[in-house]
């Protein structure tokens, strides 16, 4: 009897934190606009081209920020400085452009471009000064790096500007920015089209991308001997509910679609959080394979013994009423961190397809229904690939279109005819080290949690209007990114700057200073 094909589940996660700060009418960073033009649009265009199915996961705040660009035509600080004539730059603005407009992958965008490379070397030398034309060219070359290959193929003006290489002018910049906003306006209609064609499933992350188990109770960190807990306990389950409800609301507002699935921020889960997902009507969530191994390592069954049976990640599991998919860490990380270094992207794609086919041959005699789950960041990886990963992804999608052994699907479709295996325990942790050490435990992160708890404790003393404004700021500050960049020491310090701009605004509203 012929075996059924092995399902391939792709989940591409898209997220950016809130870059707008109080008393400033624009986002401080331009990554929503730039990734929107290159990745949120480009990744959807790829699916539009092939007969495959994938899942796109968005955080609520990312969708909100995209709406600012699309509906309100908001301009971030990077955009403002792109359009400004360098002749009128302040010394601070000039320094900002020189420092920040090389924030692209060196190997893919700077090194191959003679003019961009010359400007980069001029910056490194610190002896040569940037003149007005240098700054004009830098403004243009930085923004040209953020279009997807399909856009270049279809726009002769962009092709001309890329070939021109240098001696750009104000009109060139204005055309580029206008083109960016046109592409941004096409993102939501494109995803709606793919939804209607049933080529994609949309899933969500909690609104401001918080680490939900830590919002529920930072004392969960006591489960990990390597983590030092904050001085003050932060335990607000109602905030978890708010983040999920707000994300559902904005999805419904934009797409007329309420997701039933979620990639919890950073794949962070706990039994308490799983219960909240169930109560909020979710059918499935996804997390890392390490969480499954920990969940099944009970009694006399060791973690290593479970880990050595990796075929078990090709099944969906059920904790209570919630279905859970566990990502294939090895294959997902190959795409995220390894294949971009291969000289031939098509050869890398065929290597991944070879993994898929070998897994099918092995798994088809073990499980009647099975899947391979690729779950990863859907925006940042492609800057490391040749041509933004287009040849790599096109080769994969094209070869999956009519493969008798492999069939792309979505979590929702897979579960329609599948009964997940019940597990009695769901271990707490995230996709990194199966714990929460990136977001809690070090001095700076514990300081953040302590400040947030102190603010919570002060809320009951204030009137409703002021309280609601502070609560909104608090939800933003619960986002994972501020803690992440404490751990990984973001070089510019802008994430710390944004965090404390909100804290200072809260201090004004409370008329109270916090020690930090």
C-alpha positions as CSV (number, residue, x, y, z in Angstrom):
1,X,0.0,0.0,0.0
2,X,1.3,3.4,-1.0
3,X,2.2,5.7,2.0
4,X,0.8,9.1,2.4
5,X,3.1,12.1,1.7
6,X,4.9,13.7,4.6
7,X,3.6,17.2,5.3
8,X,5.9,20.2,5.3
9,X,4.8,23.0,7.6
10,X,6.6,26.3,7.1
11,X,5.9,29.0,9.7
12,X,7.6,32.3,9.0
13,X,7.6,34.6,12.0
14,X,7.5,38.4,11.5
15,X,8.0,40.9,14.3
16,X,9.3,44.4,15.1
17,X,8.8,46.1,18.5
18,X,7.2,49.5,18.9
19,X,9.6,52.2,17.7
20,X,7.5,55.2,18.4
21,X,8.1,57.0,21.7
22,X,6.1,59.5,23.8
23,X,6.4,63.2,22.7
24,X,7.9,62.2,19.4
25,X,5.6,61.9,16.4
26,X,7.6,59.4,14.5
27,X,9.3,56.0,15.0
28,X,13.0,56.3,15.9
29,X,14.0,53.3,13.8
30,X,13.0,52.4,10.2
31,X,13.0,48.6,10.3
32,X,9.2,48.2,9.9
33,X,9.3,50.2,6.7
34,X,12.5,48.6,5.4
35,X,11.6,45.0,6.2
36,X,8.1,45.7,4.9
37,X,9.4,46.7,1.5
38,X,11.9,43.8,1.3
39,X,10.6,40.9,3.4
40,X,6.9,41.2,4.4
41,X,6.1,42.0,0.8
42,X,8.8,39.8,-0.8
43,X,7.9,36.6,1.2
44,X,4.3,36.9,0.2
45,X,5.2,37.4,-3.5
46,X,7.1,34.1,-3.4
47,X,4.0,32.3,-2.2
48,X,1.9,34.0,-4.8
49,X,4.2,32.6,-7.5
50,X,4.0,28.9,-6.4
51,X,1.4,26.3,-5.6
52,X,2.5,25.8,-2.0
53,X,1.1,26.6,1.4
54,X,2.8,28.3,4.3
55,X,1.9,30.1,7.6
56,X,2.8,33.7,8.3
57,X,3.0,34.7,11.9
58,X,2.8,38.4,12.9
59,X,2.9,40.2,16.2
60,X,0.0,42.7,16.7
61,X,2.3,45.7,17.1
62,X,4.0,45.0,13.7
63,X,0.6,45.1,12.0
64,X,-0.2,48.3,13.8
65,X,3.1,50.0,12.7
66,X,2.6,48.8,9.1
67,X,-0.8,50.5,9.3
68,X,0.8,53.8,10.4
69,X,2.9,53.8,7.2
70,X,0.1,52.7,4.9
71,X,-2.8,54.8,6.2
72,X,-1.1,57.7,8.0
73,X,2.0,57.9,5.7
74,X,4.1,58.2,8.8
75,X,7.8,58.8,8.3
76,X,10.4,57.3,10.7
77,X,13.6,59.1,11.6
78,X,15.6,57.1,9.0
79,X,13.1,58.1,6.3
80,X,13.2,61.8,7.4
81,X,17.0,61.9,7.2
82,X,16.9,60.1,3.9
83,X,14.7,62.8,2.3
84,X,16.6,65.7,3.9
85,X,19.2,67.5,1.8
86,X,22.6,66.9,3.4
87,X,23.4,70.5,2.8
88,X,21.1,71.3,5.8
89,X,22.2,68.5,8.1
90,X,23.1,69.3,11.7
91,X,26.3,67.8,12.9
92,X,24.2,65.3,14.9
93,X,22.2,64.3,11.8
94,X,25.3,63.9,9.7
95,X,26.8,61.6,12.4
96,X,23.6,59.6,12.6
97,X,23.5,58.9,8.8
98,X,27.2,58.0,8.7
99,X,26.8,55.6,11.6
100,X,23.5,54.0,10.8
101,X,23.2,53.9,7.0
102,X,25.7,51.1,6.7
103,X,23.3,48.8,8.7
104,X,23.1,46.2,5.9
105,X,24.9,42.9,5.4
106,X,28.4,43.7,4.4
107,X,29.0,40.7,2.2
108,X,25.8,41.0,0.2
109,X,25.3,44.8,-0.1
110,X,28.5,46.8,0.7
111,X,31.4,44.7,-0.5
112,X,30.0,44.0,-4.1
113,X,29.1,47.7,-4.6
114,X,32.3,49.9,-5.4
115,X,30.8,53.2,-4.2
116,X,29.2,51.7,-1.1
117,X,32.5,50.0,-0.2
118,X,34.4,53.2,-0.8
119,X,32.1,55.1,1.5
120,X,32.4,52.3,4.1
121,X,36.2,52.5,4.0
122,X,36.0,56.3,4.3
123,X,34.0,55.8,7.5
124,X,36.6,53.4,8.8
125,X,39.5,55.6,8.0
126,X,38.1,58.4,10.2
127,X,40.5,60.8,8.5
128,X,38.4,61.6,5.4
129,X,35.3,63.8,5.8
130,X,32.0,63.0,4.1
131,X,31.0,65.7,1.7
132,X,27.5,66.4,0.5
133,X,27.7,64.0,-2.5
134,X,29.0,61.3,-0.2
135,X,26.0,61.7,2.0
136,X,23.6,61.8,-0.9
137,X,25.0,58.6,-2.2
138,X,25.0,56.9,1.2
139,X,21.3,57.9,1.6
140,X,20.4,56.3,-1.7
141,X,22.6,53.2,-1.5
142,X,21.3,52.3,2.0
143,X,17.6,52.5,0.9
144,X,18.3,50.6,-2.4
145,X,19.5,47.6,-0.3
146,X,15.9,47.2,1.0
147,X,14.0,46.2,-2.1
148,X,13.1,42.6,-2.8
149,X,14.5,41.2,-6.1
150,X,11.0,41.0,-7.6
151,X,10.7,44.7,-7.3
152,X,13.9,45.4,-9.1
153,X,12.9,43.0,-11.8
154,X,9.7,44.9,-12.4
155,X,10.9,48.5,-12.0
156,X,13.2,49.9,-14.7
157,X,13.8,53.1,-12.7
158,X,15.1,51.2,-9.7
159,X,17.3,49.2,-12.1
160,X,18.7,52.4,-13.5
161,X,19.4,53.8,-10.0
162,X,21.2,50.7,-9.0
163,X,23.3,50.8,-12.2
164,X,24.0,54.5,-11.8
165,X,26.0,53.7,-8.6
166,X,26.8,57.2,-7.5
167,X,26.2,60.9,-8.0
168,X,22.6,60.6,-6.8
169,X,20.4,63.6,-6.3
170,X,17.3,64.6,-4.4
171,X,14.9,63.4,-7.1
172,X,16.5,59.9,-6.9
173,X,15.8,59.7,-3.2
174,X,12.2,61.0,-3.5
175,X,11.5,58.3,-6.2
176,X,12.9,55.6,-3.9
177,X,10.8,56.6,-0.9
178,X,7.7,56.9,-3.0
179,X,8.3,53.4,-4.4
180,X,8.7,52.1,-0.8
181,X,5.4,53.5,0.3
182,X,3.7,52.1,-2.8
183,X,5.0,48.6,-1.9
184,X,3.9,49.0,1.7
185,X,0.4,49.8,0.5
186,X,0.3,46.5,-1.4
187,X,1.2,44.3,1.6
188,X,-2.2,43.8,3.2
189,X,-4.1,43.3,-0.1
190,X,-1.5,40.7,-1.1
191,X,-1.9,38.7,2.1
192,X,-5.7,39.0,1.8
193,X,-5.4,37.5,-1.7
194,X,-3.4,34.6,-0.4
195,X,-5.8,34.0,2.4
196,X,-8.7,33.9,-0.1
197,X,-6.8,31.5,-2.2
198,X,-6.2,29.3,0.9
199,X,-2.5,29.4,0.2
200,X,-1.6,30.7,3.7
201,X,-2.7,30.5,7.3
202,X,-2.1,33.6,9.5
203,X,-1.2,33.1,13.1
204,X,-0.2,35.6,15.7
205,X,2.1,36.5,18.5
206,X,0.9,38.4,21.6
207,X,0.5,42.1,20.8
208,X,3.8,43.7,22.1
209,X,5.6,40.4,21.9
210,X,6.1,39.7,25.6
211,X,7.5,36.6,27.2
212,X,4.1,35.3,28.4
213,X,5.3,32.9,31.1
214,X,7.2,35.8,32.7
215,X,4.3,38.1,32.6
216,X,2.2,35.4,34.2
217,X,4.7,35.0,37.0
218,X,8.5,35.8,37.0
219,X,8.8,33.2,39.8
220,X,8.6,30.5,37.1
221,X,12.3,31.3,36.6
222,X,12.9,29.4,39.9
223,X,12.5,26.2,37.9
224,X,15.9,27.0,36.3
225,X,19.0,26.8,38.6
226,X,21.0,29.1,36.4
227,X,18.5,32.0,36.6
228,X,18.5,34.6,39.4
229,X,15.0,36.0,39.9
230,X,14.2,39.7,40.3
231,X,13.9,41.3,43.8
232,X,10.2,42.0,43.2
233,X,7.9,39.4,41.7
234,X,6.0,40.3,38.6
235,X,2.8,38.3,38.2
236,X,0.0,39.6,36.1
237,X,-1.9,37.0,34.1
238,X,-4.5,39.5,33.0
239,X,-1.8,41.2,30.9
240,X,-1.3,37.9,29.0
241,X,-5.0,37.9,28.2
242,X,-4.8,41.6,27.0
243,X,-1.9,40.9,24.6
244,X,-3.7,38.0,23.0
245,X,-7.0,39.8,22.7
246,X,-5.4,42.9,21.2
247,X,-3.6,40.8,18.6
248,X,-6.8,39.0,17.6
249,X,-8.6,42.3,17.3
250,X,-6.1,43.9,14.9
251,X,-6.0,40.8,12.7
252,X,-9.7,40.9,12.4
253,X,-9.7,44.6,11.7
254,X,-7.1,44.3,8.9
255,X,-7.8,40.9,7.4
256,X,-11.3,40.1,8.5
257,X,-9.7,36.9,9.9
258,X,-9.2,35.8,13.5
259,X,-6.2,33.4,13.8
260,X,-6.7,30.1,15.7
261,X,-2.9,29.6,16.1
262,X,0.1,31.3,17.6
263,X,3.8,31.3,17.8
264,X,4.1,32.6,21.4
265,X,6.8,35.3,21.6
266,X,10.2,33.5,21.2
267,X,8.3,30.2,21.5
268,X,8.0,30.8,25.2
269,X,5.4,28.5,26.9
270,X,4.3,27.2,30.3
271,X,1.3,25.3,31.5
272,X,-0.4,28.4,32.8
273,X,0.1,30.2,29.5
274,X,-1.2,27.2,27.5
275,X,-4.4,27.4,29.6
276,X,-4.9,31.0,28.7
277,X,-4.5,30.2,25.0
278,X,-7.2,27.5,25.4
279,X,-9.6,29.9,27.2
280,X,-9.0,32.5,24.5
281,X,-10.1,30.1,21.8
282,X,-6.8,29.1,20.2
283,X,-6.6,25.7,18.6
284,X,-2.8,25.4,18.3
285,X,0.5,26.9,19.3
286,X,4.1,26.1,18.3
287,X,7.3,26.0,20.3
288,X,10.7,24.4,20.1
289,X,11.5,20.7,20.1
290,X,13.5,21.1,23.3
291,X,10.3,21.8,25.2
292,X,8.8,18.5,24.0
293,X,11.9,16.6,25.1
294,X,11.7,18.2,28.6
295,X,8.0,17.6,28.8
296,X,8.4,13.9,28.2
297,X,11.4,13.4,30.4
298,X,9.6,12.3,33.5
299,X,10.2,9.4,36.0
300,X,12.8,7.0,34.7
301,X,12.9,8.5,31.2
302,X,15.9,10.8,30.8
303,X,16.1,13.9,28.7
304,X,18.9,12.4,26.6
305,X,16.9,9.2,25.9
306,X,13.9,11.3,24.7
307,X,16.2,13.6,22.6
308,X,17.7,10.6,20.8
309,X,14.2,9.7,19.5
310,X,13.9,12.8,17.4
311,X,11.2,11.3,15.1
312,X,8.7,12.1,17.8
313,X,8.8,15.8,16.8
314,X,7.0,14.8,13.5
315,X,3.7,14.5,15.5
316,X,1.4,17.1,17.0
317,X,0.6,16.9,20.7
318,X,-2.2,18.0,22.9
319,X,-1.9,19.6,26.3
320,X,-5.4,19.9,27.7
321,X,-7.5,21.2,24.8
322,X,-4.5,22.9,23.1
323,X,-2.7,21.4,20.1
324,X,1.1,22.0,20.1
325,X,3.6,21.8,17.2
326,X,7.3,21.4,18.1
327,X,9.8,22.9,15.6
328,X,12.5,20.9,14.0
329,X,15.4,22.8,15.5
330,X,18.1,21.3,13.3
331,X,16.5,22.0,10.0
332,X,15.1,25.4,11.0
333,X,18.5,26.5,12.2
334,X,20.2,25.3,9.0
335,X,18.1,27.8,7.1
336,X,18.5,30.5,9.7
337,X,22.2,30.3,10.3
338,X,24.0,28.0,7.8
339,X,22.7,27.8,4.3
340,X,23.4,31.4,3.5
341,X,27.1,30.6,3.6
342,X,26.8,28.1,0.7
343,X,28.1,29.5,-2.5
344,X,25.3,28.1,-4.6
345,X,21.8,28.8,-3.0
346,X,20.2,26.2,-5.2
347,X,22.6,23.5,-4.0
348,X,21.7,24.5,-0.4
349,X,18.0,24.2,-1.3
350,X,18.5,20.8,-2.7
351,X,20.4,19.8,0.5
352,X,17.3,20.8,2.5
353,X,15.1,18.9,0.1
354,X,17.3,15.9,0.6
355,X,16.8,16.1,4.3
356,X,13.0,16.3,3.7
357,X,13.1,13.2,1.4
358,X,15.2,11.1,3.8
359,X,13.0,12.0,6.7
360,X,10.0,10.9,4.6
361,X,11.6,7.5,3.9
362,X,12.3,7.0,7.6
363,X,9.0,8.3,9.0
364,X,6.5,6.8,6.6
365,X,6.8,3.4,8.2
366,X,6.5,4.8,11.7
367,X,3.6,7.3,11.6
368,X,0.6,7.2,9.3
369,X,0.4,11.0,9.4
370,X,3.5,13.1,10.0
371,X,5.1,16.5,9.3
372,X,8.4,18.3,9.2
373,X,8.1,21.7,10.9
374,X,10.2,24.7,9.7
375,X,9.6,27.5,12.2
376,X,11.9,30.5,12.2
377,X,12.3,34.2,11.8
378,X,10.9,35.1,8.4
379,X,12.6,38.5,7.9
380,X,16.2,38.7,9.2
381,X,17.7,35.6,7.7
382,X,17.4,36.6,4.0
383,X,19.8,39.5,4.2
384,X,22.6,37.0,4.6
385,X,21.6,35.1,1.4
386,X,22.5,35.9,-2.2
387,X,19.7,37.8,-3.8
388,X,17.8,37.9,-0.5
389,X,17.2,34.2,-0.5
390,X,15.0,34.2,-3.7
391,X,16.8,31.4,-5.5
392,X,17.0,29.4,-2.4
393,X,13.3,29.7,-1.6
394,X,12.1,29.4,-5.2
395,X,14.0,26.1,-5.6
396,X,12.4,24.7,-2.4
397,X,8.9,25.8,-3.3
398,X,9.2,24.7,-6.9
399,X,10.3,21.2,-6.0
400,X,7.6,20.9,-3.4
401,X,4.8,21.8,-5.8
402,X,4.4,18.3,-7.3
403,X,6.5,16.1,-5.1
404,X,4.6,12.8,-4.5
405,X,6.3,12.3,-1.2
406,X,6.2,15.8,0.3
407,X,3.2,18.1,0.6
408,X,3.0,21.6,2.1
409,X,0.3,22.4,4.5
410,X,-0.6,24.6,7.4
411,X,-1.2,23.7,11.1
412,X,-4.9,24.4,10.8
413,X,-5.3,22.1,7.8
414,X,-3.1,19.4,9.3
415,X,-5.2,19.3,12.4
416,X,-8.5,19.0,10.5
417,X,-8.0,15.2,10.0
418,X,-5.6,14.5,12.8
419,X,-6.0,13.7,16.5
420,X,-3.0,14.9,18.4
421,X,-1.3,12.7,21.0
422,X,-2.0,13.8,24.6
423,X,0.8,14.8,26.9
424,X,0.4,15.1,30.6
425,X,3.0,17.8,31.2
426,X,4.2,20.9,29.3
427,X,7.6,22.0,30.4
428,X,8.3,25.8,30.6
429,X,10.8,27.4,28.4
430,X,11.5,29.2,25.0
431,X,13.3,28.3,21.8
432,X,16.6,29.4,23.2
433,X,18.1,26.9,25.6
434,X,14.6,25.8,26.6
435,X,14.6,28.4,29.3
436,X,14.1,32.2,29.8
437,X,17.7,33.3,30.6
438,X,17.7,35.8,27.7
439,X,14.9,37.8,29.3
440,X,15.5,37.4,33.0
441,X,18.3,36.7,35.4
442,X,21.0,39.2,34.6
443,X,21.3,42.5,36.5
444,X,19.9,44.8,33.8
445,X,16.9,42.6,33.0
446,X,16.0,42.0,36.6
447,X,16.2,45.8,37.1
448,X,13.6,46.2,34.3
449,X,11.3,43.7,35.9
450,X,11.6,45.4,39.2
451,X,10.8,48.8,37.7
452,X,7.7,47.4,35.9
453,X,6.5,45.9,39.2
454,X,6.9,49.2,41.0
455,X,4.9,51.0,38.3
456,X,2.1,48.4,38.7
457,X,2.1,49.0,42.4
458,X,1.5,52.7,41.9
459,X,-1.4,52.4,39.5
460,X,-4.2,52.1,42.0
461,X,-3.6,55.6,43.3
462,X,-4.4,57.4,40.1
463,X,-7.5,58.5,38.2
464,X,-8.9,56.3,35.3
465,X,-7.6,58.4,32.4
466,X,-4.1,58.6,33.7
467,X,-4.1,55.0,34.7
468,X,-5.1,53.9,31.2
469,X,-2.3,55.8,29.6
470,X,0.2,54.3,32.0
471,X,-1.1,50.8,31.4
472,X,-0.7,51.3,27.6
473,X,2.9,52.3,28.1
474,X,3.4,49.3,30.4
475,X,2.1,46.9,27.8
476,X,4.7,48.3,25.4
477,X,7.5,47.9,28.0
478,X,6.5,44.2,28.6
479,X,7.8,43.4,25.1
480,X,10.6,40.9,24.8
481,X,13.0,43.1,22.7
482,X,14.0,45.5,25.4
483,X,15.2,42.5,27.5
484,X,16.8,40.7,24.6
485,X,19.0,43.7,23.8
486,X,20.1,44.0,27.4
487,X,21.5,40.5,27.1
488,X,23.0,40.9,23.7
489,X,24.3,44.5,24.2
490,X,22.8,46.3,21.2
491,X,25.6,48.6,20.1
492,X,23.7,51.8,19.5
493,X,21.9,51.7,22.8
494,X,18.6,52.8,21.1
495,X,16.5,50.0,22.6
496,X,17.6,51.1,26.1
497,X,16.8,54.7,25.1
498,X,13.3,53.8,23.9
499,X,12.6,51.8,27.1
500,X,13.6,54.7,29.4
501,X,11.8,57.3,27.4
502,X,8.6,55.4,28.3
503,X,9.7,55.1,31.9
504,X,10.4,58.9,32.1
505,X,6.9,59.6,30.6
506,X,5.4,57.3,33.2
507,X,7.3,59.1,35.9
508,X,5.8,62.4,34.7
509,X,2.3,61.0,34.8
510,X,2.8,59.5,38.3
511,X,4.8,62.5,39.5
512,X,7.2,59.9,41.0
513,X,10.8,58.9,40.3
514,X,12.0,55.4,40.3
515,X,15.5,54.4,41.3
516,X,17.4,52.6,38.5
